[in-house]
Amino acid sequence: MRVVILGGNIAGSNAADVIKKENPEVDVEIYTEESYFNYTRIKLPAFLCGMVKEDDLITCSAKWYDDRNVKYKKNHRATKILPKKKIVQFENGEQTNYDKLLLCIGSKSNILSIDGVDTDGLFTLKTLDDALKIKDHTKDKDSAIVIGGGLLGLEIAKSLNDLNLKVTVLEFFPRLLPRQLDIEGAEMLRQILSDFNIDVALNASTREITIEGQLMVRVADGREFQADMVVMAVGVNPNIELAKQSGIKVNRGIIVDEYMQTNVKYIYAAGDCAEFNERVWGIIPVAFEQSKIAALNILGKKVKYSEIVPSNTLKIVGVDLTSIGRVTPEKNLPEEIKFIDPDKRIYKKIVLEEGRIVGAILLGDRSNQSTIMKLIKTKTDITKFKERILDMDFDLQKYL
């Protein structure tokens, strides 16, 4: 059997690994439009400020693919899929045939539909090439604006801050990380960023970017912010164009069933481009799990995918933050237990439903993280020790 994987990212490479471990005889080829072997995108902000070297970004080397007998072809941008002929065509004029096809084509940076997005000095960060451009541009700059106060935006802001640029973050919502933090947690995070001399402007809906000596960003309420450069971090859009023009059903992402299969026979999708149950996560744990399930089903194993409990970690030196599951529940107001130490910038919360943890915020102290993750996974009733679970010295074994 010949399996073609479009996308050499985490999902694509993990799927190839699973296939080869299960059946070494399967012919697996990966095609990527990038010029690199698989690298970790989560360390790109750290690469910007020099904390991580370019070589350290690579997670799967040429030897890694050779050891698994996986062919890896760079600079191959797929332009067309012919499902009836089982052929993929590429921009360079080449084409390849497949028995099973896995789409791990990821996502692209979202660009706001405003005036000035083609202005010199405006960047996004999604790929290593993006990072190299930003890194080069910062060499003679003193200030930067980051549009978007999500996880990536804050990581970029801290990296630019570490390069001694004066940084301002513009966030559309009334608080930072509205999906990962509640109101109190978001305010604590804003204070932590202020300690780093990073300014945050909330309720800042960007309307226009102009050049008046420096770059100027104007927001809906009339406020204006100036800086030497702007980085836009306002989410991503799954890459669906290739699938759509090939007759594969798409919505926000490429629609898949519980077997990670699309509506077109022999074609699967996983990772940031895939949509399951009307949801696109765009996070690494989901990419790993979906690509594993896709690989197993490509081999005929008939394994169903089920949603995992999402967790997000802010990767900033000096800031410990992990958000797990439902942290801002709006219905039925489940029970919440909190530990707050403003002086030490610690904010911790667990959300309970019928005695079981369904969400948690750990800001400033993540010492309870592994315990909480285990309790969520096992759906353990913690009623007997719920008041102590956020203590730094909590020992779960005493209660089991």
Buried (B, 14 or more C-beta within 10 A) or exposed (E): BBBBBBBBBBBBBBBBBBBBEEBEEBBBBBBBBBEBBBBBBBBBBBBBBEEBEEEEBBBBEEEBBEEBEBBBEEEBBBBEBEBEEBBBBBEEEEBBEBEBBBBBBBBBBBEBEBEBBEBEBBBBBBBBEBBBBBBEBBEEBEBBBBBBBBBBBBBBBBBBBBBEBBBBBBBBBEBBBBEBBBEBBBBBBBEBBEEBEBBBBBBBEBBBBBEEEBBBBBBEEEEEBBBBBBBBBBBBBBBBEBBEEBBBBBEEBBBBBEBBBBBBEBBBBBBBBBBBEEEBBBBBEBBBBBBBBBBBBBBEEEBEBEEBBBBBBBBBEEBBBBBBBBBBBEEEEBEBBEBBEEEEBBBBBBBBEEEBBBBBBBBBBBBBBEBBBEBBEEEBBBEEBBEBBBEEEBEBEEEE
